[in-house]
Amino acid sequence: MEAHMIMPDPETGRERSRVFLGLGSNEGPSRRILAHTIEELDALEETRVVAFSHLYQTAPVGFEEQADFLNLVVEIETALDPCGLLSSVHRIERDAGRVRTENRWGPRPLDVDILWYDGRTLHLDRLELPHPRMTERRFVLEPLAELAPELELPDGVTVEDALEHLEDQRVTRREMLDLRA
């Protein structure tokens, strides 16, 4: 798979990578948390938010006795390496009130997943790229298809094609997130 390198950062000269992040929230003021998260991502060192999808209301997966989630996908350009970006998004999650527990499917104010990092494949204990379950989740593929339908996944299938072959799950497209709210 060919990587898509972005122009060098004008201040540092370091190359930026194209990255897609999945954001979700079902605890607290979800819209406000997601909007603040986009602002926090844009404020990260050598990182810029390029675009974000509509909000999607989605049924919980894994542990169904909880509120629906609001999900979206954010495209960024960053000079941070994958592990540096992971550390940054974990800090943003903690700042939003996320406490990691053994119930990884439970309610949370914020969940940020690195879905795709410039076409890289990575298998570490704390990070796997691309996200190992993204092609099983309509709440990831629908907003990702909004931003990058032709994005090629490791198996050579595009996001759009993967979405067509995914079983139906309760996902409802909502409005665009208002960052001024």
Secondary structure, 3 states (H helix, E strand, C coil): CCCCEEEECCCCCCEEEEEEEEEEECCCCHHHHHHHHHHHHHHCCCEEEEEECCCEEECCCCCCCCCCEEEEEEEEEECCCHHHHHHHHHHHHHHCCCCCCCCCCCCCCCEEEEEEECCCCEECCCCEECCCCHHHCHHHHHHHHHHCCCCECCCCCEHHHHHHCCCCCCEEECCCCCCCC
